[in-house]
Amino acid sequence: MTSDLIKWIQSFHSDWMDQFFILVTMLGEEYFYIAILSLIYWNINKQTARFLVLILALSATFNGAIKEIVGYSRPIGEEGVRSIYTDTAEGTSFPSGHTQNATAFFGSAGLVAKKPLLWIVFLTLIFLVAISRLYLGVHWPMDVVAGIGFGVLSIAVGKFIYDKCEREGEFWPYFAILTLAVASVFFLDSSAYIKAVALLIGYLVGYFFEENFLQFDVRGPWLTQIIKYTIGLAVTGAIFLGLKMILPTGIYWDSLRYFLTIFFVMFGAPALFMVMKLSRHRIF
């Protein structure tokens, strides 16, 4: 029954639909999130970006843990199922990471925007990402449904933590999730999970350093904003992609790359902007 739904969706396939759904599925990938969240964090609203990054990091961590525990196989290779763009299909199947992260990101963005029209756009994008995973033949229907559910759960947990820490000044939730994340790698050791934990740790450490030792100001003339974003994204790309080429292969080296990338986005880039006099600051 579940494979019948995939086959029915794929019965409409064509070259242009292949390209369309490959582009859509990229909305659930790390490159998109790095580019858009960096822009928000460096140039638009630091608090909003922190909220979105926290929820996305929690979503990735939850997804990695659940995938390792459940260990369900993908429909790739299933008779009659056409699987393409399988480079994005790492690890096990349940739940869909692309769908979950898209739900977490666009859902939390909707909470921030609070505009009905944007909610319609964001919900449409979540739906399209979910359908893209079925059209590409890399997930079962139950994977994308669960991805949406766990994405909503990530928003709820992330909002609780953010409100406690940012609005009520209680920092124990950050310490709690940091301790839990570090301790859990002794029991959950899949590549997806350890990289997600490294992402979460990089966010928390970068947040702590920026808040306590820098406090950069996102505002600036439009030309300065363009220069900031261009330089910041170029260095971020050099870290994320360059280290992949020079570091040895392995889970922990990949995790180091994820940690350094998010740490640079959160603290390294603002510090660089300050040194280059592209950003004002409140402490030094």
C-alpha positions in Angstrom: 0.0 0.0 0.0 2.7 2.5 0.9 4.8 1.6 -2.2 1.6 2.0 -4.3 1.3 5.6 -3.2 5.0 6.2 -4.2 4.4 4.5 -7.6 1.2 6.6 -8.2 3.1 9.9 -7.5 5.9 8.7 -9.7 3.5 7.8 -12.5 3.4 11.6 -13.4 7.2 11.8 -13.7 8.9 13.8 -16.4 12.3 15.4 -16.9 11.0 18.8 -15.8 9.3 17.4 -12.8 12.5 15.5 -11.9 14.4 18.8 -11.9 11.6 20.6 -10.0 11.4 18.2 -7.2 15.2 18.0 -6.9 15.2 21.8 -6.5 12.3 21.5 -3.9 14.1 18.9 -1.9 17.1 21.2 -1.6 15.0 23.3 0.7 15.5 20.6 3.3 19.3 20.5 2.9 22.1 22.0 4.9 23.4 24.3 2.2 20.1 26.1 2.0 20.0 26.5 5.8 23.6 27.8 6.1 22.9 30.4 3.4 19.6 31.7 4.7 20.3 31.5 8.4 23.7 33.3 8.0 21.9 36.1 6.2 19.4 36.5 8.9 21.9 36.2 11.8 24.6 38.6 10.3 22.4 41.1 8.5 18.8 41.2 9.7 17.8 40.0 13.2 20.2 38.1 15.5 17.5 37.0 18.0 15.3 35.5 15.2 18.3 33.6 13.7 19.1 32.2 17.2 15.6 30.9 17.5 15.6 29.3 14.1 19.0 27.8 14.5 18.2 26.3 17.9 15.0 24.6 16.5 16.8 23.4 13.4 19.7 22.0 15.5 17.2 20.2 17.9 15.3 18.8 14.9 18.5 17.4 13.4 19.5 15.9 16.7 16.0 14.3 17.3 16.0 13.0 13.7 19.5 11.4 14.0 18.5 9.7 17.3 15.2 8.3 16.0 16.7 7.1 12.8 19.3 5.1 14.7 16.8 3.6 17.1 14.3 2.6 14.5 16.7 1.7 11.7 14.0 1.3 9.0 15.2 0.7 5.4 14.5 3.1 2.5 12.4 2.2 -0.5 15.5 2.4 -2.7 15.7 -0.8 -4.6 12.0 -1.7 -4.0 10.5 -3.3 -7.1 8.7 -0.7 -9.2 10.0 2.3 -7.2 12.1 4.8 -9.2 14.8 6.3 -6.9 16.8 9.4 -8.1 19.0 12.0 -6.5 19.9 9.3 -3.9 23.0 11.3 -2.8 20.7 13.0 -0.3 19.5 9.7 1.1 22.1 8.8 3.7 21.4 6.5 6.6 18.0 4.9 7.4 14.6 6.0 6.4 12.3 6.8 9.4 11.6 9.7 9.8 12.4 11.9 6.8 15.1 14.3 7.8 14.4 16.7 4.9 10.7 16.8 5.8 11.3 17.2 9.5 13.9 19.9 9.1 11.7 21.8 6.6 8.8 21.6 9.0 11.0 22.8 11.9 12.5 25.7 9.9 9.5 27.0 8.0 7.1 26.3 10.9 9.3 28.3 13.3 9.7 31.0 10.6 5.9 31.2 10.5 5.8 31.7 14.3 8.2 34.6 13.9 6.5 36.2 10.8 2.9 35.9 12.1 1.5 36.7 8.7 -1.3 34.6 7.1 0.2 34.9 3.6 3.6 33.8 4.7 2.0 30.9 6.6 0.4 29.7 3.4 3.8 29.9 1.6 5.6 28.1 4.4 3.0 25.3 4.7 3.1 24.9 0.9 6.9 24.5 1.0 6.7 21.9 3.8 4.1 20.0 1.7 6.3 20.2 -1.4 9.4 19.0 0.4 7.4 16.0 1.8 6.1 15.1 -1.6 9.6 15.5 -3.2 10.9 12.8 -0.9 8.2 10.4 -2.2 8.6 11.5 -5.8 12.3 10.9 -5.7 11.7 7.5 -4.2 13.9 7.9 -1.2 11.3 7.7 1.6 8.1 5.9 2.5 4.8 7.9 3.2 5.1 7.1 6.9 8.5 8.7 6.9 7.3 12.1 5.7 4.2 12.0 8.0 6.5 11.3 11.0 8.9 13.9 9.8 6.2 16.6 9.9 5.2 15.4 13.4 8.7 15.4 14.8 9.3 18.7 13.2 6.4 20.2 15.1 7.7 18.6 18.3 11.1 20.2 17.6 9.4 23.6 17.4 7.5 23.0 20.7 10.7 21.9 22.5 12.8 24.7 21.0 10.3 27.4 21.7 10.1 26.3 25.4 13.9 26.3 25.7 14.3 29.7 23.9 11.6 31.4 26.0 13.2 30.1 29.2 16.6 31.3 28.2 16.0 34.4 26.2 12.9 35.9 27.8 13.1 34.6 31.4 16.9 34.5 31.8 17.0 30.9 32.9 19.9 29.2 31.2 19.5 25.7 32.7 17.7 24.3 29.6 20.8 25.0 27.5 23.1 23.3 30.0 20.6 20.4 30.2 20.5 19.7 26.4 24.2 20.2 26.1 24.9 17.6 28.8 22.3 15.2 27.4 23.7 15.6 23.9 27.3 14.9 24.9 26.3 11.9 27.1 24.1 10.4 24.4 27.0 9.9 21.9 28.1 7.0 24.0 24.9 5.2 23.2 23.9 6.6 19.8 26.9 6.6 17.4 25.5 6.9 13.9 27.1 9.4 11.6 23.8 11.5 11.3 23.4 11.7 15.0 26.9 12.6 16.0 27.0 15.3 13.3 23.7 16.7 14.6 25.1 16.8 18.1 28.2 18.6 16.9 25.9 21.1 15.2 24.0 21.6 18.4 27.2 22.0 20.5 28.6 24.5 17.9 25.5 26.6 18.2 25.5 26.6 22.0 29.3 27.4 22.3 29.1 30.0 19.5 26.1 31.6 21.1 27.8 31.7 24.6 31.0 33.3 23.2 29.1 35.9 21.0 26.8 36.9 23.8 29.5 37.2 26.5 32.5 38.5 24.5 31.2 40.3 21.5 27.5 41.3 21.1 27.8 42.5 17.5 25.3 44.8 15.9 23.6 43.5 12.7 22.8 47.0 11.4 24.8 48.8 8.8 24.7 50.5 5.4 23.4 48.3 2.6 26.8 48.1 0.9 28.5 47.1 4.1 25.8 44.4 4.6 26.5 43.0 1.2 30.2 42.9 1.9 29.6 41.3 5.3 27.4 38.5 3.9 29.7 37.8 0.9 32.8 37.5 3.0 31.1 35.6 5.8 29.5 33.1 3.4 32.7 32.6 1.5 34.7 31.8 4.6 31.9 29.6 5.9 31.9 27.7 2.6 35.7 27.4 2.8 35.4 25.8 6.3 32.5 23.5 5.4 33.7 22.4 2.0 37.4 23.0 2.3 37.8 20.9 5.5 35.9 18.1 3.9 38.7 17.9 1.3 41.6 18.1 3.7 40.4 16.3 6.8 40.6 12.5 7.1 37.3 10.6 6.5 35.4 9.5 9.5 32.4 10.3 11.7 34.3 12.4 14.2 36.2 14.4 11.6 32.9 15.2 9.9 31.5 16.2 13.2 34.4 18.5 13.8 33.7 20.2 10.5 30.0 20.7 11.4 31.0 22.1 14.8 33.6 24.5 13.3 31.1 25.7 10.6 28.3 26.6 13.0 30.8 28.0 15.6 32.2 30.3 12.9 28.7 31.4 11.8 27.7 32.2 15.4 30.9 33.8 16.7 33.8 33.7 14.2 32.2 35.7 11.4 30.9 38.4 13.8 34.3 38.7 15.3 35.8 38.9 11.8 33.3 41.7 10.9 34.3 43.6 14.0 38.0 43.3 13.1 37.3 44.5 9.6 35.2 47.3 11.0 32.1 46.0 9.1 30.1 45.7 12.2 29.6 47.7 15.4 29.7 45.9 18.8 28.6 46.6 22.3 31.4 45.2 24.5 34.8 46.0 23.1 
